[in-house]
């Protein structure tokens, strides 16, 4: 008896193209966690998570088995895929398709995959008699195939188009091939429905799960580098959208239900314009301001392609009728991106790991907190918060508001509030000798910590709070009832580092500062000693600022500063990096990466030059050291040779005397006789002469 006879559906093998791209990846990932046939079950109204992917603990033999192609040859293995293929020829690809019950072709992201989708459905249709089991072909297309369609009612343009207007749809000129592919898929699905069933899902602009088409606006807002976020064109065009997981849920329902309807429009219930979407993103994530710029400026942006701009310029009022009639859907963002922006933003941050890093640096005066904070901010792209600068910035901003904002009935109250606060700050500074009361400092620092830049990237709080009372006042969330969690989780630091040092270390650090810098930082001898004594006193009581964080189970890390020579605090920075981990933000821009490459190349060049100079210096020192030794060696060799020569001369005297007395006379006479006789062999003649005369002498 088969699994289906037992009522248990058999796992289905689903092919999806380009599973390493944004849209296909999230559709595939969603399906890989969905139980086959789950959407067929009756859904209770209170169950809001029916179409959300199942828990990863779901048995794999009950979920869809995902196989697919990847667009990158060196792409990493996708964890949700059973198999993935790259650079397969079409004969091999057809064999893979034949092994799958469901084939999903997504043509919303790459124009060059349209031809492959046409081939795939045609090749499957030609092999229809050899199917081991019925197959479902789903084409995920784009609503750009409706972009030039006329309104459903010319007299009332606000009436949206629906699937019933399919025959009147007109594609964008650059998406005619997409439209032709849709028609081909529907046509081939009519021949043998029992063997091959085909569907087309025309989807709006997809968002969510880290973003794709709207990523430019999310990134620009999150980085905070623009004072205003651009809207390309008037922004009045209506943009049909859908969350990518909702699109995946629609694909799941088509696979499970096998509906009679073959063409679906996949959009949420929103009627948002491009301006609505960009303004909402900018308000929640960024500076809160937008500006309209000519559409042509979009083509100059390296972050947006021509295809992206085609999508963003679509102006289409359209809605789906069939989805809710046919399927059991519980959409993640049914009302659209604007209504669900906080959910989408949280999802964007989590998926892209754009999480704020919140650090508090504490320690005695002159320990090096500010220099360490600056290095950390540069490495992690965080915002450096110093109390004095925050106060000066607040006063300056209030002065600018009073100078630039025109008075009117609408903003009179806001201007009066700014005037009162500015006067209060100035009076308090004058009364306290340039210092603010704690409650005013709390307000300013809290405002800073709650700002969008700090919420997005994070911060390094430099040397504040200094006492237990200041810590409690700064991070207090105003909840008198909840004593355990009476702190603001949004602004409380995740990491607290206490930089410790000896008195001698701090004294030497302070003394090494230029006089002007010491005066500016109040590190003159008397002021420094007073500040150090005050710090020591505040940190020897029972309730210290470190105790406060300990009570919240944010345990401070103690780091010893033990090298005055390490002016850049490299050792301390490395320790903190090991504890905090890698940055949780965007990497370097192409320009920054180019600058970084140049910096690294320059450092390497300087290192090579330094190594060469050091080598030359070592060689020169070695030559200088060896010169006297070499000279001494030469003198010794000369002396030894002289002594050897004299010794040889002495030893040769007896031999010379013997030769002169006994050998040379006979040899000379023999040579004379040889010259007279002129024998044929002079050598033999001379030898016999010497032998004969030598015998006579003997």
C-alpha positions in Angstrom: 0.0 0.0 0.0 1.5 3.4 -1.0 1.9 6.5 1.1 -0.9 8.2 -0.7 -3.3 5.3 0.0 -2.5 5.8 3.7 -3.4 9.4 3.2 0.1 10.7 3.6 1.3 12.8 0.6 4.5 11.7 -1.1 7.3 14.3 -1.0 7.5 16.3 -4.1 10.6 17.2 -6.0 10.4 20.9 -7.0 12.8 22.5 -9.6 13.4 26.2 -9.3 15.8 28.1 -11.6 18.5 30.5 -10.2 18.1 29.5 -6.5 21.0 31.8 -5.6 19.1 35.0 -6.7 16.8 37.1 -4.5 13.4 36.0 -5.6 14.0 32.4 -6.5 16.1 31.8 -3.3 13.3 32.9 -1.0 10.6 31.0 -2.9 12.8 27.9 -2.7 13.7 28.4 0.9 10.0 28.9 1.8 8.9 25.8 0.0 11.7 23.7 1.5 10.2 24.2 5.0 6.5 23.7 3.9 4.8 20.3 4.4 3.4 18.9 1.1 -0.4 19.4 1.1 -0.4 21.6 4.2 -2.3 24.5 2.5 -5.2 22.1 1.7 -6.1 21.8 5.3 -8.9 23.9 6.7 -7.5 27.0 8.4 -8.9 28.4 11.6 -9.4 32.2 11.7 -7.2 32.7 14.7 -4.3 30.8 13.1 -2.3 33.6 11.6 0.8 31.6 10.9 -0.5 28.9 8.6 1.3 30.0 5.6 4.5 31.1 7.4 7.3 28.5 6.8 7.2 25.6 9.1 9.8 25.1 11.9 13.1 23.7 10.7 12.5 20.6 12.8 9.8 19.5 10.3 10.9 16.1 9.0 12.6 16.5 5.6 10.6 13.6 4.0 7.4 15.6 4.5 8.5 18.8 2.9 9.2 19.8 -0.6 12.5 18.7 -2.0 14.2 21.6 -3.7 16.5 21.2 -6.7 17.6 24.0 -9.0 20.2 25.9 -11.0 22.5 28.6 -9.8 23.5 31.5 -11.9 27.1 31.7 -10.5 29.5 28.9 -11.4 31.3 29.3 -8.1 28.1 29.6 -6.0 28.1 28.1 -2.6 25.8 25.2 -1.7 22.3 26.4 -0.7 21.4 24.7 2.5 17.7 24.3 1.6 18.5 22.6 -1.7 18.8 18.8 -2.2 20.7 19.3 -5.4 21.9 22.3 -7.4 23.4 22.5 -10.9 25.6 25.0 -12.6 26.7 25.3 -16.2 24.6 22.4 -17.3 23.8 22.0 -21.0 20.2 21.8 -22.0 20.2 18.0 -22.5 21.4 17.5 -18.9 19.0 20.2 -17.7 16.1 18.4 -19.4 17.0 15.2 -17.5 16.9 17.1 -14.2 13.5 18.5 -15.1 12.1 15.1 -16.0 12.9 13.9 -12.5 10.8 16.6 -10.9 7.0 16.7 -10.3 7.0 20.6 -10.2 9.0 23.0 -12.3 9.0 26.7 -11.3 10.6 29.1 -13.7 11.1 32.6 -12.4 11.6 35.2 -15.1 11.2 38.4 -12.9 14.9 39.0 -12.3 16.9 38.2 -15.4 15.8 38.9 -18.9 18.2 36.3 -20.3 16.3 33.5 -18.6 13.1 34.1 -20.6 14.5 32.1 -23.6 15.4 29.3 -21.2 11.9 29.2 -19.7 10.4 29.0 -23.2 12.8 26.1 -24.1 12.0 24.3 -20.8 8.2 24.3 -21.2 8.5 23.3 -24.9 11.1 20.5 -24.1 8.9 19.1 -21.4 5.8 19.2 -23.7 7.7 17.3 -26.4 8.5 14.6 -23.8 5.0 14.5 -22.4 4.5 10.8 -23.3 7.5 9.8 -21.3 6.5 11.4 -18.1 6.7 9.0 -15.2 4.1 11.0 -13.4 2.0 14.2 -14.0 4.0 17.5 -13.9 3.1 21.0 -12.9 4.9 24.0 -14.6 4.6 27.4 -12.9 5.9 30.5 -14.6 6.6 33.4 -12.2 6.3 36.4 -14.4 6.0 40.1 -13.9 3.2 42.7 -14.0 5.4 44.6 -16.5 3.4 42.5 -19.0 0.4 44.7 -18.0 2.3 48.0 -17.8 0.8 49.6 -20.9 -2.8 48.3 -20.3 -5.6 50.9 -20.4 -7.8 51.4 -17.3 -10.6 48.9 -16.8 -13.0 51.8 -17.1 -11.8 54.8 -19.0 -14.3 57.0 -17.3 -13.1 56.0 -13.8 -9.3 55.3 -13.9 -9.4 54.4 -10.2 -11.1 51.1 -10.9 -8.3 48.5 -10.9 -7.6 45.9 -13.5 -8.1 42.2 -12.6 -7.5 38.8 -14.1 -10.7 39.2 -16.1 -9.0 41.9 -18.1 -6.3 39.4 -19.2 -7.1 39.6 -23.0 -6.8 43.4 -22.9 -3.4 43.5 -21.2 -0.5 45.3 -23.0 3.1 44.8 -22.0 5.9 47.3 -21.5 7.9 47.5 -24.8 10.9 45.9 -23.0 8.8 43.0 -21.7 7.1 41.7 -24.8 9.1 38.5 -24.6 7.9 38.0 -21.1 4.3 38.3 -22.4 5.0 35.9 -25.2 6.4 33.4 -22.8 3.3 33.6 -20.6 1.1 32.9 -23.6 3.2 29.9 -24.6 3.1 28.4 -21.2 -0.7 28.7 -21.0 -1.0 27.3 -24.5 1.1 24.2 -23.9 -0.8 23.5 -20.7 -4.1 23.0 -22.6 -3.1 20.0 -24.6 -2.8 17.2 -22.1 -3.8 18.5 -18.7 -3.6 15.1 -17.1 0.1 15.0 -17.9 1.2 18.6 -17.9 -0.5 21.4 -16.0 0.8 25.0 -16.5 0.2 28.2 -14.5 1.3 31.8 -14.8 1.8 34.0 -11.7 2.2 37.7 -12.7 3.7 39.3 -9.7 4.1 42.9 -8.5 7.4 44.3 -7.3 8.7 42.0 -4.6 10.0 43.3 -1.3 10.9 41.9 2.1 13.6 39.4 3.3 16.5 41.9 2.9 15.0 43.7 -0.1 15.9 43.7 -3.8 14.1 46.3 -6.0 13.7 48.7 -3.1 17.1 48.0 -1.6 18.6 51.3 -2.9 16.2 53.3 -0.8 16.6 51.1 2.3 20.4 51.2 2.1 20.5 55.0 1.5 18.2 55.5 4.5 20.0 53.2 6.8 23.5 54.6 6.0 22.2 58.1 6.8 24.7 59.7 4.4 22.0 61.5 2.4 20.1 64.4 3.9 17.2 63.6 1.6 16.3 60.3 -0.2 15.6 60.7 -4.0 12.4 59.9 -5.7 13.1 59.3 -9.3 10.3 61.1 -11.3 7.1 62.6 -9.9 6.5 59.6 -7.7 2.8 59.7 -8.3 2.8 56.3 -10.2 1.0 53.4 -8.5 3.3 50.5 -7.8 1.8 47.1 -7.4 3.8 45.1 -4.8 3.9 41.8 -2.9 6.1 40.4 -0.1 8.4 37.7 -1.5 7.2 35.2 1.1 3.6 35.9 0.2 4.5 35.1 -3.4 6.1 31.9 -2.2 2.9 31.1 -0.4 0.9 31.5 -3.6 3.3 29.1 -5.4 2.8 26.6 -2.5 -1.0 26.9 -2.9 -0.8 26.3 -6.6 1.2 23.2 -6.1 -1.1 21.8 -3.5 -4.5 22.8 -4.9 -3.9 22.4 -8.6 -6.6 25.0 -9.3 -8.6 25.2 -12.6 -7.7 28.8 -12.9 -4.4 29.1 -14.8 -3.5 32.8 -14.6 -3.0 34.6 -11.3 -2.1 38.2 -10.4 0.1 38.2 -7.2 -0.2 41.6 -5.4 -1.1 42.7 -2.0 -4.1 45.0 -1.1 -2.1 48.2 -1.1 -2.6 51.1 -3.5 0.7 52.9 -2.8 2.6 55.3 -5.1 6.3 55.3 -5.4 6.4 58.5 -3.3 4.4 56.8 -0.6 6.8 53.9 -0.4 10.0 56.0 -0.5 8.7 58.5 2.0 7.7 55.7 4.4 11.2 54.1 4.2 12.9 57.4 4.6 10.8 58.3 7.6 11.1 55.0 9.5 14.7 54.2 8.6 16.4 57.3 7.4 16.5 61.1 7.5 12.7 61.4 7.1 13.0 63.7 4.1 12.7 63.0 0.4 13.1 65.0 -2.8 11.9 64.5 -6.4 14.7 64.2 -8.9 14.4 63.7 -12.7 14.1 60.1 -13.8 17.3 60.5 -15.8 19.3 60.8 -12.6 18.3 57.2 -11.8 20.3 56.0 -14.8 23.4 57.7 -13.3 23.1 55.7 -10.1 25.4 52.7 -10.1 23.1 51.0 -7.6 20.1 50.9 -10.0 19.9 49.1 -13.3 17.7 50.0 -16.3 15.5 47.0 -15.4 15.1 48.4 -11.9 14.0 51.8 -13.2 11.5 50.2 -15.5 9.9 48.4 -12.5 10.0 51.6 -10.3 8.3 53.6 -13.0 5.4 51.3 -13.5 2.0 52.9 -13.0 -0.7 50.3 -12.6 -3.8 49.9 -10.6 -4.4 46.2 -10.4 -5.7 43.7 -7.9 -6.2 40.0 -7.7 -9.6 38.4 -7.5 -8.8 34.7 -7.8 -6.2 34.3 -5.0 -8.6 34.7 -2.1 -11.4 32.8 -3.8 -9.2 29.8 -4.6 -6.6 29.5 -1.9 -6.1 29.4 1.8 -3.8 32.4 2.2 -2.6 34.2 5.3 -0.3 36.8 3.8 2.6 38.2 5.8 2.0 41.7 4.5 -1.5 41.7 3.1 -1.9 45.4 3.3 1.4 46.3 1.7 4.8 47.6 2.5 3.7 51.0 3.8 1.3 49.6 6.3 3.8 46.9 7.4 6.9 49.0 7.2 8.1 48.3 10.8 7.9 44.6 10.2 9.7 44.9 6.8 12.4 47.1 8.3 13.0 44.7 11.2 13.2 41.8 8.6 15.6 43.8 6.5 17.9 44.4 9.4 17.8 40.8 10.6 18.3 39.2 7.1 21.2 41.5 6.2 22.6 41.5 9.7 22.5 45.3 9.9 22.3 45.3 13.7 23.4 48.2 15.9 26.5 47.7 18.0 26.2 49.6 21.3 29.4 50.2 23.3 30.2 52.1 26.4 33.8 53.0 27.2 34.7 53.8 30.8 37.9 54.5 32.6 40.0 57.2 34.4 41.1 60.4 32.8 44.0 60.2 30.3 43.6 56.5 29.9 42.9 56.8 26.2 39.1 56.4 26.0 38.6 58.9 23.2 41.3 57.6 20.9 40.0 54.0 21.4 36.5 55.2 20.7 37.5 56.9 17.5 39.3 53.8 16.3 36.2 51.6 17.1 33.9 54.0 15.4 36.0 53.9 12.3 36.2 50.1 12.2 32.6 49.4 13.0 31.1 52.6 11.4 29.6 53.6 14.7 28.7 57.1 16.0 31.0 58.6 18.6 29.0 60.2 21.5 30.9 62.6 23.8 28.9 64.6 26.3 30.4 68.0 25.6 30.0 67.6 21.9 26.4 66.4 22.2 25.6 69.5 24.4 27.3 71.9 21.9 25.5 70.2 19.0 22.1 70.5 20.8 22.6 74.2 21.5 23.7 74.8 17.9 20.7 73.0 16.5 18.3 75.0 18.7 19.9 78.3 17.5 19.6 77.2 13.8 15.9 76.4 14.4 15.2 79.8 15.8 17.2 81.5 13.0 15.9 79.5 10.0 12.3 78.6 10.8 9.7 81.2 10.0 7.2 82.0 12.7 3.6 81.0 12.0 0.6 79.8 13.9 1.5 76.2 13.0 5.0 76.2 14.4 4.7 78.9 17.0 4.5 76.4 19.8 7.5 74.4 18.6 9.6 77.6 18.2 8.6 78.8 21.7 9.7 75.4 23.1 13.0 75.6 21.3 13.5 79.1 22.7 12.7 78.1 26.3 15.0 75.0 26.1 17.9 77.1 24.7 17.5 79.7 27.5 17.3 76.9 30.1 20.6 75.3 28.8 22.4 78.6 28.7 21.3 79.7 32.2 22.3 76.3 33.6 25.7 76.4 32.0 26.3 79.9 33.4 25.2 79.0 36.9 27.3 75.8 37.0 30.6 77.1 35.6 30.1 75.5 32.1 28.6 72.3 33.3 25.0 71.1 32.9 22.8 69.5 35.6 22.5 65.8 35.2 18.8 65.8 34.2 19.5 68.1 31.2 22.5 65.9 30.2 20.2 62.8 30.4 17.7 64.4 28.0 20.4 65.4 25.5 22.2 62.0 25.5 19.0 60.0 25.4 17.8 62.0 22.4 21.2 61.3 20.8 21.1 57.5 21.6 17.5 57.3 20.2 18.4 59.1 17.0 18.1 57.1 13.8 21.8 56.9 13.1 22.4 55.4 16.5 19.4 53.0 16.1 20.7 51.9 12.7 24.5 51.6 13.1 25.0 51.9 16.9 27.3 54.0 19.0 30.3 54.3 21.3 29.4 56.2 24.5 32.7 57.9 25.5 33.4 58.1 29.3 29.7 58.5 30.4 28.0 57.8 32.7 30.5 58.3 35.4 28.4 57.2 38.5 25.7 54.7 39.4 23.2 57.5 39.7 24.0 58.9 36.3 23.7 55.4 34.7 20.3 54.8 36.3 19.1 58.3 35.3 20.3 58.0 31.7 19.0 54.5 30.9 15.8 54.6 33.0 12.7 53.8 31.0 10.2 55.5 33.2 8.5 52.3 34.4 8.1 52.6 38.2 6.4 49.2 38.5 9.0 47.0 36.8 12.1 47.4 38.9 13.9 44.5 37.3 13.6 45.8 33.7 13.5 49.5 34.5 15.9 50.4 31.8 15.5 51.3 28.1 16.5 48.3 26.0 16.8 50.4 22.9 19.7 52.5 24.2 21.4 50.3 26.8 24.9 49.3 25.7 25.5 45.7 24.8 29.2 45.9 25.6 30.8 47.8 28.5 34.6 48.1 28.6 36.5 49.5 31.6 40.0 50.6 30.6 42.3 50.3 33.7 45.7 51.8 34.2 48.2 52.6 37.0 48.8 56.1 38.3 52.3 56.2 36.7 50.8 55.2 33.3 48.1 57.9 33.5 50.6 60.5 34.8 53.0 59.8 31.9 50.2 59.9 29.4 49.0 63.3 30.7 52.6 64.7 30.7 53.2 63.6 27.2 50.3 65.8 25.9 51.2 69.2 24.3 50.4 72.1 26.6 47.5 73.4 24.5 45.9 69.9 24.3 46.3 69.5 28.1 44.6 72.8 28.7 41.8 71.9 26.3 41.2 68.5 28.0 41.7 69.9 31.5 44.7 67.7 32.0 47.0 70.3 33.6 48.7 68.9 36.8 46.2 70.3 39.3 43.1 69.6 37.3 44.3 66.1 36.3 45.0 65.1 39.9 41.5 66.4 41.0 39.7 64.5 38.2 41.7 61.3 38.9 40.9 61.6 42.7 37.2 62.1 41.9 37.2 59.1 39.6 38.9 56.9 42.1 36.4 58.0 44.8 33.4 57.3 42.6 34.7 53.8 41.8 35.4 52.7 45.4 31.9 53.0 46.7 29.4 50.1 46.8 27.3 51.6 44.0 29.5 52.2 41.0 28.7 52.6 37.4 30.2 49.1 36.8 28.0 47.7 39.5 25.0 49.1 37.6 25.8 47.2 34.5 26.6 44.1 36.5 23.1 44.2 38.0 21.7 44.2 34.5 23.9 41.2 33.6 25.8 43.3 31.2 29.1 42.3 32.6 31.9 44.9 32.0 35.1 43.7 30.4 38.3 45.0 32.2 41.2 45.8 29.9 44.6 46.8 31.3 46.4 49.7 29.5 50.0 48.7 30.1 52.1 50.3 27.3 52.6 54.0 27.0 54.5 53.5 23.8 51.4 52.0 22.1 50.0 55.4 21.3 47.5 54.0 18.8 46.3 51.5 21.4 46.5 48.6 18.9 46.6 45.9 21.5 43.5 47.3 23.2 41.6 47.7 20.0 42.3 44.1 19.0 41.1 42.8 22.4 37.8 44.7 21.9 37.4 43.5 18.3 37.8 39.9 19.5 35.0 40.4 22.1 32.6 42.4 19.9 33.2 40.4 16.7 32.8 41.4 13.1 31.0 44.5 12.0 27.3 44.3 11.4 26.9 46.7 8.6 27.5 47.2 4.9 31.0 46.6 3.7 33.1 49.2 1.9 31.7 51.0 -1.1 33.6 50.5 -4.4 35.2 53.9 -3.8 36.1 53.1 -0.2 37.4 49.7 -1.3 39.5 51.3 -4.0 40.9 53.7 -1.4 41.5 50.8 1.0 43.3 48.9 -1.7 45.5 51.9 -2.4 46.2 52.3 1.3 47.2 48.6 1.7 49.4 48.8 -1.4 51.1 52.0 -0.1 51.6 50.3 3.3 53.1 47.3 1.5 55.4 49.6 -0.5 56.5 51.4 2.6 57.1 48.1 4.3 59.2 46.9 1.4 61.2 50.2 1.5 61.6 50.0 5.3 62.8 46.3 5.0 65.2 47.3 2.2 66.6 50.2 4.3 66.9 48.0 7.4 68.7 45.4 5.3 71.1 48.0 3.9 71.7 49.4 7.4 72.4 45.9 8.8 74.8 45.2 5.9 76.6 48.5 6.4 76.9 47.8 10.1 78.2 44.3 9.4 80.7 45.8 6.9 81.8 48.4 9.5 82.1 45.7 12.2 84.1 43.3 9.9 86.5 46.0 8.5 88.9 46.0 11.4 88.7 42.2 11.7 89.4 41.9 8.0 92.4 44.3 8.3 93.7 42.3 11.3 93.4 39.1 9.4 95.3 40.5 6.4 98.1 41.7 8.7 98.3 38.3 10.3 98.4 36.5 6.9 101.2 38.8 5.7 103.2 38.2 8.9 102.7 34.4 8.6 103.8 34.4 5.0 106.9 36.4 5.9 107.8 34.0 8.7 107.3 31.0 6.4 109.5 32.6 3.8 112.3 33.2 6.3 112.0 29.7 7.7 112.3 28.2 4.2 115.3 30.4 3.4 117.1 29.1 6.5 116.2 25.5 5.8 117.4 25.8 2.2 121.0 26.9 3.0 122.5 23.4 3.7 120.9 22.1 0.5 122.3 24.9 -1.6 125.8 24.4 -0.1 125.7 20.7 -0.9 124.5 21.4 -4.5 127.1 24.0 -5.1 129.9 21.8 -3.8 129.1 18.4 -5.1 126.4 18.6 -7.9 126.7 21.8 -9.8 130.4 21.4 -10.8 129.9 17.9 -12.2 126.6 18.9 -13.9 128.2 21.9 -15.5 131.2 19.8 -16.8 128.7 17.2 -18.1 126.8 19.8 -20.0 130.0 21.1 -21.6 131.0 17.5 -22.6 127.5 17.0 -24.0 127.8 20.1 -26.1 131.1 18.9 -27.5 129.9 15.3 -28.2 126.5 16.3 -29.5 124.9 12.8 -28.9 121.6 11.7 -30.4 120.1 11.4 -26.9 121.6 14.2 -24.7 119.6 13.2 -21.7 121.0 9.6 -21.7 124.5 11.0 -22.3 124.2 13.4 -19.4 122.8 10.7 -17.1 125.6 8.3 -17.9 128.2 11.1 -17.5 126.8 12.0 -14.0 126.7 8.3 -13.0 130.2 7.7 -14.1 131.7 10.8 -12.6 129.7 10.3 -9.5 131.1 6.8 -9.1 134.6 8.1 -9.6 134.1 10.8 -7.0 132.7 8.2 -4.6 
